[in-house]
Amino acid sequence: MFRLHVQRSVIGLVAILAASPAALAQSKEFSDAVLALPSTITVDQRQIADARLFGGLIRSVITNQTGSADDFEGSDQISFLALPRSGIPGPTGLGFTTPFVGTRDQFETWAQDNAADLLRIFFPGGLSTALTGRDSATLYSQQLLLTTVFGADDAQARGRGPAGGLIDVEWLHRDQRAPNDSAWALQGLYAFSRTLSVQGRYSSLRESLSTSATSAIVDYHPFIERGSTVIVRIGGTAHAGFLYSSTDSVDLVQLEPISIGALDFGGGGWVSAQRQVGPVLLGGGALFQATKQYQPTGEEGTFRHAFATAMNNRGPAYDLTLGATARVDVSAATSFIVRYADTLALESAIDRPAAHLFMGGVMYALGPGASLNTGYKWTGFSGATAHSIYFQGNFGW
């Protein structure tokens, strides 16, 4: 009864978020993001030199015409360029290869008209990659395959209860890091049953701006099982969740945080096979999925509306995750586990490079249906590597 209540509560939470655009509000004006960037202020100018705004670089000069040099109001003039940080060619034209020059009102009109190109600059790999440091679809599929799909394989010699949990502490090391940059995350998974689980992640990224982000996904993955010597499982998956981030200036300027939110939906299918050969359990599997993000569009005539519309116009992303697992039983209670996963983007409107994951750990059986598993994970993908220490438990309740 308790487990059913929790399941309904989690699914209800996602439904509430989906029905409430205000819960996933996003900053209305693009100027707020520019003003939050590190800058040098002189008597009549605010200069921004290659400040990092998510996946882009900003070169800008705001020249004061009236009032204080600290603001961007009235007839103040901005010269603005947005450039990609990656080697991927960016948009061309005014504001991208030649500076845009105008007042704040003119700048906001330009930003709304070019929201799709700004999306390409700042979020070339999607919202989650820029806001949390990891592509959420890739992270979800690899974690589901290695923790839930392959986790069922541990049952053959050790026993496994219907509930299990994972806590993972991660440190990200990005290429071209600057002094005082940092990136870390705390993520986890809880399996309410063999077919229902929830994944969550909290991350903190600091570059030119400081971003904290929270995401959660509820997943349903029913399957059928066949075989005795070689056990084959074939299943499907459907998930829904949300991403919410808040970004602040590291210069402590008096601005509202830049907030961005989106809903995640997806589904697909998976297959796994495993066989016990003496003290060694060998297995492999594959997971195919399609994912789509949706942002509440908010009030028309704002940058938020134009940005969300451009985001929603991006089509679904399709990817394939392949993996393998091996477990060696060295005693009646202790086993060593190694696992590998590789995620490949099959079709996507964004830049989603392959991600490769290796993990190794030690599992200790506490009793029938209960075990503890701890170890280290390494994930490599374009522009960064992630290192993490994980603790996983399967419980007999």
N, C-alpha and C positions, 0 to 999 in steps of 0.2 A: 504494500500500500504506500509506504514512504517513497519507494523508488518511482512508482507511477505518479505520485504527487510532484516529485522533482522534475520528472520528464515533462509534465504538463506545464510546470512553471517556466521552464527554460524555453519551450516552444512558444508559450504565451509572451515571453519577453521579446522574442524576435518579431512576433506579430504586432506588438505595440509599437516597436521601433519603425516597422514598415508603414504603419498607419499614421505616424507622427513626424512630418517633415521638420517640425520645430526642434525635435530631439537631435537632429543632425544638421544644425544650422551651419552656414558657411559665411565668411566675411563677404560683405556686399561689394566693396570697392577694391580694385586692384592697387590703388595708391597706398592703402594701408600696409600692404606687403612690402612695397618699396621703401616706405618711411621706417619700417622696422629694421631694415638692414643696417649693418655697421657703416658709419659715414664720418667724414671729416667736415666740420662746420666752420666756415670763416665768417667774415663780416657780412657778406651778402650771398654766400653760396653753401649748399650742402652737396658734397662730392661723394659718390659711391663708386669705388674702384674694384671691379671684378668680385663683388660680393656674391656668395653662393646662395641662391634661392631654390631650394629643392634640387631639381636636376639641371638648373641653368645658372648662368653667370649674368650679373647685372652691372652695366656701366652707365652711370647716370650723373647728371649735374642739375640740381634745382637752383635756379637763380632767383633771389628774393627781389620782388618789386614793391611789395607793401608789407607792413607789419614786421614780424620777426623772421630771422633766417631759419629758425627751428621748425617753421610750419611749411605747408604747401597749400596756399589759399589764394583766392582772388586772382590777380594778374601774374602771380609767380609763374615762371617758365621752367619747363623740364626738358632736358635733352636726354633721350633714353635709348639704350640698346639692350636687347635680350639675346644671349648667345648660349648654345648648347655646351654642356660640360663634357659630354662624350664625343667620340670621333664621328658620330653620325651627323651628316649634313643637316642643318637646320633650315627653317623657312628663310625666304629672301624678301627684300623690299623694305619699306619704311618700318623702323623699329627693330629690324633684324640684321640687315646689312648696311643700312644707312640710318642715322639717328632720327627718331621722332622728336619734334620740337613743338611745344604747345603749352596751354594752361592745364590746370587739373581737370576741368570739365572736358576739354578736348582730349586729354589723355585717357580719361575714362571711356569716352566714346570710341577712341581708337582701340582700347583694350577689349571692349565688348565686340567690336567688329572683327577682331583678330583672336578671339578666345580659343578657337581650334588650334591655331598656330602656337599660341602661348601654352596650351596643353601639351603640344609636342615638345616644347622646350623644357618645361618644368616637370612633366611626368612622362618621359619617353618610355619608361618601363611600367607604367601604371601608377595609381595612387599609392598602393601599399609599398612598393619598392622605395619610393621617395620618402614616404612618411614613417615607415617602420623599419626600413633597411632590408626587408625581404619581400619577395613576391608572394602574396598570400596564397594564391592558387598552388604554386610549387610547394610551399611549406605545408599546406594542408594535405596534398596528395602524398608527399614523402612521409609525413608523420602518420597518416592513416595506414599506408602500406606497411611501414616498419613497426608501428606500435600495435595496430589493431589487426590487420590482416595476418602479418607474420606472428603477432602475439598469440593468436589462436594455435599456431604450431607448437608453442611451448607446452601445450596441454598434453601432448602425447606421452611424455615421460615424467613430467613434473606435476601435472594436474593444474587446473586453472578454474577459478571461480568466475562468475558472470561479470564481476565488477573489477575494474583496474584503473590506476591513476598514474600520471606522469608529471614530473616537474623538471624543467629544463632551464638552466641559466646559461645565457649566450652572450658572447662578446664578438662584435663585428670589427674587422680591420679593413678599412677602405683604402683603395689606392689613392695616391695624391692627398694624403691626410695633411692637415696643417696643425701647428701647435694648439693645444687646448681642445682639439676635436675629441669626441667620445661617442661611442655607440654600444649599447647593451640592451638586452631584453630578458624578460622572464616569461616563459610560456609553459603551457601545460595541457593535459588531456585527461578527461575522465570518462570512462565507459560505464554507462548505467546498465548495459546489458551487452550481449553479443552482437546486437544490431543497432544500438543507439549510443552516441557519444557526443561530447562537446569539447571543442578546442578553444583555448583562449591565449592571448598574447598581450603583454604590456612592453612597450619599447621606449627608450629615451635616446634621442640623437641630438648631438650638438655640433654645429658647424658655424656658419655665419649667423644662424638662428638656432633656437633650442626648441625641439619638437618632442612632445610626448604623445603616444598613440596607444589606443586600446582596441582590440578586435576580439570577436568571438564568433564561432561557427557551430551550429548544431547539425549533426550528421546522422542520417539513417542509412544503414548498409546491410540489408538482408542478403542471405546467401543459402545455397544448397551445397551439400557435401556428399561426395561419392568416393568409393574405394576403400581398401583395407591396407594393402601393402603400400601403394602410392595413394595418398589422400588428395583429392582434387576438390577445390571449392570454387564455385562460380557465383558472383554476386553483383548487385547494383549498388549505387550510392546516390543520394540526393541530400543537398545541404543548403542552409540559409544562415546568414549572419550579418554582422555590421562591422564597420571600421569608423572610428572617430579619433581625430587628432586635434591638438591645440599647440600652436606655434607662437613663441614669444621672442622678442628682441633680446639679445644678450647685452645690449647697451642700456637696458632698463629704461627705455623711453616710455612715456606715458601713452601707450596705445592699447586698444583692446587686442587680446590674442587672436591670431588668425586660426579660425576653426574650420575644419573640413570633415565631412561625414559622407558615408556611402553605405549602401546595402549590397551584400554579396549573395548570389544564387548560383547553383551549379548542380550537375549530375553526371553520371557516367556508369561505367561497369568495371569489374575487376575479376581476376582469376588468379589462383595460387595453387601450387602443388608442393607436396613435401613427402619425404621418405626417411624412415629411421633405418640406419645401417649400423648395427652394433651400438657403440656409444655416441655415434654422430647422427645428428638430424640435419638433413639438407633440404632446402626449399627455394623456390623462386616464384615470382609473380609479376603481374602487370596491372596497371590501373589507368584507364582512359577517362578523361573528364572534359566537360565544357563548362566554362564559367562566364558570368556576366555581372558587372557592377552597375548599380543605379544610384544616382544622386537626386534628392529632392531639388526641384528647380527654383523654388522660391519666387520672389517678386520679379515680375517682368520689368525690363528696362534697367537692370543692374548687372554688374559683372558676374555676380553669383549665378544668375539665371543663364547668361550666355555660356559661362564655363560649364555648368551642369548639363546644359543641352548638348554641348560639344562632347562631353564625357559620355553621355547616354547614347550618343550616335555611334560610338565605337561598338563594333560587333563583338560577339562572343569570342573567347579565346579557347583553343583546343590544345590539349597537351597529353603526353603519354609518359608515364613513370614506370620504369623497369627496375626490378630489385632482386636481390638474392640474400639468403640467410644461411648460416651454419652455426650449429650449437654442438659443443663437445662436452659430454658428461664426464667429469674427472673424479667424481665421488658420488655417493648416494644422494648428496644434497647440493653439490656445487657443479656449475657448468660455466664454460666460457662461450660467449656469443660474439660473432662478427656479422655485420650486415652492410649492404651496399644498395644505393638507389641512384638512379640517373633519370632526370626529368628533361624531356625534349618538347619544345614548342612545335606543334604541328601547323597551326594557323593562328595568327593573332594580328590585331591592328596596332600593337605596341611592340617594343623591343624586349623580347623575353629570351635571353640566352640560356643555354643548357646549365643545369645545376647538378653537381655531383656530390654525393654524401657518402662518407665512410663512418662507421661506428663500431666500437668494440666495448664489451662489458662483461661483467661477472654476474651470474644469477645464482641466488641461494634459495633453495626450497625450504620454506618454514613449516610446511605440512601439506596435507591434501588440499588442493585448490588455492594455496597461498604461497607467494614467492616474492623476493626482492631482487631488483636488477639495477645495477648502477654502472656507469661507464662514461666514455668520452665520444663526442661526435665532431667531425670536421666536414664543413660544407664549402665547396668552392664554386663561384659563379663570377660572371664578368664584373670586374671592378671591385671585388671584395672577397674576403673569406670569413667564415664564421666558425668559432670554436665554442663548444658548450660541454657542460657536465650535466648528466641527467640522472634522475632517480625515478625508477618505475616500480610499482607494486601491483601485484594481482592478489585479490583478497577473496576469502572463502565465504563471504556473506551474500 
